[in-house]
Amino acid sequence: MRVLALIPARSGSKGVKDKNIRNFRGLPLMAHSIQSALESGVCDEIFVCTDSEKYACIAREYGASVPFLRSERSARDESKSIECVIEAVNRYKEIGKEFDALILLQPTSPLRSAKHIKEAYEKFLKYGEDLASVCESLENPLFMRRIENERLCNLLPLSSSVRRQDLQKCYVLNGAIYINAISRLSENTSFNDNPLSYVMSREESLDIDEEGDFECNISESI
């Protein structure tokens, strides 16, 4: 089975300028994902999907492949991940490279390690289902509420008169790893709907989204 690791790193981040190449623990943010993919030993091609030649040069410096740039159409603010994935798969076919499995690695998850990628891929092979990584949720949806006409309404159609210690564990998608069979990809694919789970700790599930995420981690050692 030939595996394509795809790291989406467009240059137009609105929240934090040039987030994907900002320094995090001594490396450009996206370099952590490149190195983890390389060290996992399961990826035949590690592609940084970017619309920027500057980003492409940095990606190549750390061992990734960037044989072509992401199109403007798939790099808009409103573009979905599946758009750049399908575009990349088709572009690779045009240059004579085809793959059986996709490992989608968001560059904003720098603490996802080679061990995580390898374990997740082995689970994908074992069960034959598309996979998404998760971590345990701090909050249980049983205690969440909607507000309608100023009144609190249960998010779930269940009574919340239960002890916290009796609750089942709940998990949230952490965005670190998605693995899909390329034959099952379509324009309607939602990676967040992948059925198979791979559990990571909350600490390993850090998601770089705001300026403060850099400030509180930039000085820490790897």
C-alpha positions in Angstrom: 0.0 0.0 0.0 1.4 3.4 -1.0 0.8 6.2 1.4 0.6 9.9 0.8 1.0 12.1 3.8 -0.5 15.6 3.1 0.2 18.6 5.3 -2.1 21.5 4.3 -0.2 24.8 4.9 -1.7 27.7 3.0 -0.1 31.1 3.5 -3.3 33.1 4.1 -3.8 32.5 7.8 -6.0 35.3 9.2 -5.8 34.7 13.0 -2.0 34.5 13.2 0.0 35.8 10.3 2.2 33.1 8.7 1.2 30.7 11.4 2.4 27.6 9.6 6.0 28.9 9.4 6.2 30.6 12.8 8.8 29.4 15.2 7.5 26.8 17.7 10.1 25.1 19.9 12.9 25.9 17.6 11.3 24.9 14.3 8.8 26.3 11.8 5.4 25.0 13.0 4.9 22.8 9.9 8.3 21.3 10.2 7.2 19.3 13.3 4.6 17.5 11.2 7.1 16.9 8.4 9.6 15.4 10.8 7.0 13.2 12.5 5.8 11.9 9.2 9.4 11.1 8.1 10.2 9.4 11.3 7.0 7.3 11.3 8.4 5.2 8.4 4.9 4.6 6.9 4.8 7.4 4.3 5.9 7.0 0.7 5.5 10.7 0.0 5.2 13.7 2.4 3.6 16.5 0.5 3.2 20.0 1.9 0.1 21.4 0.2 0.8 25.1 0.0 0.0 28.1 -2.2 3.3 29.8 -1.4 6.7 29.3 -2.9 8.3 30.6 0.3 6.5 27.9 2.3 7.5 25.3 -0.3 11.2 26.2 0.1 10.9 25.8 3.8 9.1 22.5 3.5 11.7 21.1 1.1 14.4 22.2 3.6 12.9 19.9 6.2 12.5 16.9 3.9 9.0 17.3 2.4 8.1 17.1 -1.3 6.4 20.0 -3.1 6.2 19.2 -6.8 3.4 21.7 -7.4 1.6 24.5 -5.6 -1.9 24.5 -4.3 -4.3 26.4 -6.6 -5.8 29.7 -5.6 -9.3 28.1 -5.7 -8.4 25.5 -3.1 -6.5 28.0 -0.8 -9.4 30.4 -0.1 -10.6 31.1 3.4 -13.8 29.1 2.8 -12.1 26.2 1.0 -12.5 22.8 2.6 -9.7 20.4 3.3 -11.2 17.8 0.9 -10.8 20.3 -2.0 -7.0 20.5 -1.7 -6.8 16.8 -1.1 -8.6 15.8 -4.2 -6.7 18.4 -6.2 -3.4 17.0 -4.9 -4.4 13.4 -5.6 -5.3 14.3 -9.2 -2.1 16.4 -9.7 0.0 13.5 -8.5 -1.8 11.2 -11.0 -0.8 13.6 -13.8 2.9 13.2 -12.9 2.6 9.4 -12.7 2.2 8.9 -8.9 -0.8 7.1 -7.4 -1.5 6.3 -3.7 -3.8 3.9 -1.8 -4.0 5.8 1.5 -4.0 9.4 2.6 -2.7 10.5 6.0 -3.8 14.1 6.6 -1.7 15.9 9.1 -2.7 19.4 10.2 0.5 21.5 10.8 -1.3 23.1 13.8 -0.8 19.9 15.8 2.9 20.0 16.5 2.9 17.5 19.4 1.6 14.6 17.3 4.6 12.3 17.1 5.9 9.7 14.7 4.7 7.0 17.2 1.1 8.4 16.9 1.2 8.3 13.1 2.6 4.8 13.0 0.1 3.5 15.6 -2.9 5.2 13.8 -1.8 3.8 10.5 -1.5 0.2 11.9 -5.0 0.6 13.3 -6.3 1.8 9.9 -4.8 -1.3 8.3 -6.1 -3.6 10.9 -9.8 -2.4 10.8 -9.9 -1.2 7.2 -11.9 1.9 8.1 -11.2 5.6 7.8 -9.7 7.0 11.0 -9.7 10.2 13.0 -7.7 11.1 16.1 -9.5 12.2 19.3 -8.7 13.1 22.9 -10.9 12.8 26.0 -13.2 15.8 26.5 -13.0 17.9 29.6 -16.8 18.6 29.4 -19.6 16.1 29.1 -22.4 17.1 26.7 -24.9 16.0 29.3 -24.2 19.2 31.1 -24.3 21.4 28.0 -27.2 23.7 27.3 -28.7 25.6 24.4 -30.5 28.9 25.0 -33.9 29.4 23.3 -36.0 32.4 24.2 -33.9 33.0 27.2 -34.5 29.5 28.6 -32.0 26.7 29.1 -32.6 23.6 27.0 -30.7 20.4 27.3 -28.3 19.7 24.4 -29.1 16.0 24.8 -32.5 14.5 25.4 -31.4 13.1 28.7 -31.6 14.0 32.4 -28.5 15.4 33.8 -29.2 14.1 37.4 -26.3 11.8 37.3 -23.0 11.8 39.2 -20.0 12.9 37.1 -18.1 9.8 38.2 -20.8 7.6 36.7 -20.6 9.2 33.3 -19.1 7.5 30.3 -16.0 9.1 28.9 -16.6 11.5 25.9 -14.1 12.3 23.2 -13.5 15.2 20.9 -11.8 15.4 17.5 -8.4 16.9 18.0 -7.5 17.4 14.3 -4.1 15.8 14.5 -4.5 12.7 12.3 -6.9 11.6 9.6 -6.4 8.5 7.6 -8.5 7.6 4.6 -8.5 5.1 1.8 -8.1 7.2 -1.4 -10.6 5.0 -3.2 -13.3 6.2 -0.8 -12.5 10.0 -1.2 -15.1 12.2 -2.9 -16.1 15.8 -2.9 -18.6 15.0 -0.1 -16.0 13.5 2.2 -15.9 15.0 5.7 -12.7 13.9 7.5 -14.4 14.7 10.8 -16.9 11.9 10.1 -14.3 9.2 9.8 -15.6 6.3 12.0 -12.5 4.7 13.4 -10.9 6.3 16.5 -7.3 6.8 17.6 -7.0 8.2 21.1 -4.3 10.8 22.1 -3.8 12.5 25.4 -5.1 16.1 25.9 -1.5 17.3 26.3 -0.5 15.8 23.0 -3.5 17.3 21.3 -2.4 20.9 21.5 -3.9 22.9 18.6 -2.1 26.1 17.6 -4.8 28.5 16.8 -4.1 31.8 18.5 -1.1 34.0 19.3 -1.2 32.9 22.9 -0.6 29.3 21.9 2.8 30.3 20.6 3.6 32.5 23.5 3.1 29.8 26.2 5.0 27.1 24.3 7.7 28.8 22.3 10.3 28.7 25.1 9.7 25.1 26.2 12.2 22.4 25.2 11.0 19.6 22.9 
